[in-house]
Amino acid sequence: MKKTIFLASLTIAATTLTGHAWADQKSTTMKQHAVIAPAKQQGTNPSVIVDSAANPYEIAGIDDPKAFIEFFNKLQKAVAANDKKAVANLIAYPLRVNHDGKSVEITSKKQFISKYNQIITDQVKKKLLAQDVDKVFVNWKGIMIGDGEIWISVFDNKIAVYAVNR
């Protein structure tokens, strides 16, 4: 009995301390109702509780949920159409591309476009197009698409893709 209580407590504590949640806009609550927000996003007090029901993307630094939804829809549409230039405009440079334990930085739109097919692989495209905007994983690192194939956050007040894992 003590082991069960300990494991349950440890699981709850770990979930709370990692500060992540699943966005679910169709309900009025999140899978995790309150999370400890990182100090960099909530001022100097790291124990500020975020009301993530009002904005499921807040912990990722996104203040306007509608802006994220618009960005997400643009990204899906551009990738579905294979519009390399449109996708390139939705990237934060340098873009981190990870594959087989190695990481490469894509430093410009021109480089992204030239390597588009190696970055936006069939698997990455499939995961992005299958992702529902209201079922994304959100934590202080950003918004995860699929099983981590794409990561999105805010850079210079602009929502952008900052990492691709293929």
Secondary structure, DSSP 8 states (H G I E B T S, - for coil): -HHHHHHHHHHHHHHHHHTEEE--TTSSS-SSSEEE--TTTSTT-TT-EEETTT-TTGGGT-S-HHHHHHHHHHHHHHHHTT-HHHHHTTEEEEEEEEETTEEEEE-SHHHHHHTHHHHS-HHHHHHHHH--GGG-EEETTEEEETTTTEEEEEETTEEEEEEEE-
